[in-house]
């Protein structure tokens, strides 16, 4: 027989709050996207086809008729291909825009003039992009369906409790994203400046014809028509055969091959390294901040649910009448403000105590009030209780999600009574809640664990 959930004080339950029944929660779960729209399939299809297309498309040799140089369109194509692998999984909103743009570039740049194998490979890339775009559309549509069902089940709306009014969501990813995007913009400016400087020299340079007499690792040796011997830097010396004729541009001490304009590949790689994570972090932070602000701006739907904290710091949310905790509906990471964790003004003392004694996590099932419309990637606020029974308001620190279908009918690990220990007489008496120490205590001043620390303090405050 399972123990009853820890009750929530009546004062923490807004007037008219309905219970989220198991039937309503099951209908909400069925509103999720179809299995074919899982991001793993679309990301894997895009990765395989892009690798195949890259291997099947031969590199075009540099020549006077088709000189090499900074390929900004190719950089954009690479950036979109790499970014979509992440955006299809975590940011379907951005994938809806990026996939059509990449498809247009592939159709206009890669398909014309390609061999039969390259045409088939790039056509498969277009099919993978269409599949990923359709999957992203299905996921976004499922979010809209899931948002509407709890709103109809709730019937009433209420403002958030006061401890959750302060908005801090997304500050770190937005700040880091802005810095990285700024670095990427700087790299683009530097690359374009190098291209302009090279073009300025090329416009003033004299054109000298010569014969290739030798090649180095990054240079070619040329004998000009007037008998001079020049060593000219070359990015692709293998494209210039010995005995072939090349054109050298010379402007004072500056010279280069006419077939190889300035290549900003270094700045382009720098742009990709900073721009891809920067844009992803910036958009993730802005979306999270926007959703959190929308949750706080107007009264939100409220429902009575059950929640349980597991040993990994995640909160599993169940229907309000699922007292056996058999079917978790949502899972996410939450945090509570330190001032509402039952230990006001004791931050330094808590840190010192944490170094001497591990935090204790209470994994009992608890009644709670959920504020917001749950959906994949949504923001939620829970009004629940701490170990001492006092009200605690916790908020999401990352987008919430649905349990995997294979786990959808199972509860998170339940607590079991350990066997008697020979040293039990030396340990502290067991508490009725049968708490368990957290297997991964957070080190002092570790900002990555700050959210989990606050939640652990809310649940593990010593009476």
PyMOL commands that set and color helices and strands:
alter all, ss='L'
color gray80, all
select helices_A, chain A and resi 10-12+22-30+35-37+39-56+72-90+92-110+116-154+162-164+171-204+237-239+265-297+338-340+347-356+405-407+424-426+447-460
alter helices_A, ss='H'
color red, helices_A
select strands_A, chain A and resi 18-19+157-158+206-215+219-224+229-233+245-251+254-257+300-309+314-319+328-336+360-361+366-371+381-385+391-396+436-437
alter strands_A, ss='S'
color yellow, strands_A
deselect
rebuild
show_as cartoon
